Amino acid sequence: VTYNASIVKGIVALAVGDVTGVTLRKIGKRDSFDLIKISFNGDNIDVDVSVDIEYGYNVPDVAFEIQESVKRNVESMSKYKVESVDVHFEGVSFPEEIND
């Protein structure tokens, strides 16, 4: 079985989607997969992911959850071992204000 970068990026996107309080960063019409970087080192990979965090969530806790989710999902769904997961918080999203 061969896994290309887009398959691994899809797994990473699913893993990030499982974490509460974050969304994959989107810039204009660019696909969110463009902001997931994968480096292959044999059977090991390094992952860089850019996300927006929702207001009120703890940054270190969310970063740890993303790292654990990515590691767990990639290693269980592919042949690769995750060496590192670098999480970049690019922005904060605020809840919509309700006007009464």
N, C-alpha and C positions, 0 to 999 in steps of 0.2 A: 504494500500500500504506500502510495506517495502522497505527501501533503504539501501543497504549494502554499505560498505566503497568504493568498486570499482566504484559504480554508482556515489557517491558523488565526488570521485577523477576525474571521467570523466567530471563531470560538472565543476569542478575547472580547469581542463586542457583546456576545451573550453573557460572558462572565461579568462584565462591567454592568450590564443591564440587570443582573441579579442583586446588585448592591443598592440599598435604599439611600437616597439623598444625592445621587449624582446622575448626570447624563453625559454621554459622549459629546465632546465639543463639536459644533458645526460652524463652519465659516462660509457664509453665502451659499452657493450651490455646490460646494465641495462635499463629497461624500464623507461621512464620519470615519470610514475605513482609512481615509488619507491621513488621519491624525493618530493612527495606530502604527507604530514602527516595530518591525520584527527583525532581529539580527540572528542569523543561523550560525552556530559554531558546531558543526557535526550534528550530533543528536541533542545538543543543548541550544536553547534560545534565550535571548534577552528581549524584553518587551518594554516599549515606551508608549504610554497612553496619556492623552490630554483630555481632561474632563472639566465640566462645570459642576460646582457643588451648590446645593440648595442652601439658602440662608438658614442658620440655626444648627447645622450639623458640625460636629467636631472633625476638623481636618485630619489630624493624625489617626483617629479611629477609622474614618472612612478610607484613608489611604491604605491602612493595614487590611481592611476588609477587601478592598480591590485586589491587593497583592495576593491574599489568600485565595480569593475566588478565581483569579486568573491562573494561579499555580494549580489549584485543584482541577479546574475544568480542562486546561490544556494537557496536563499529564494524564488525565483519565480518558480524554477523547483522541489523543494522538500518541505518537511514539516519542515525542520530545520531552526532555526534562527542562524545567524553567530555572535558569540561573539567577535572573533578576527581573524585577518588575518596577520600573520607574514611573511614578504617577506625577503628572504635571497638572496642577490646578490653575486653569486659565481664567476662570471667572466665577462669579457668584450669581445665582439666579434667585430672584425674589418672588414670593408668592403674589398672585394678582390681588390687588386691593379691591375689596368689595365696597362699592358706593351705595349707601342706603338712601 
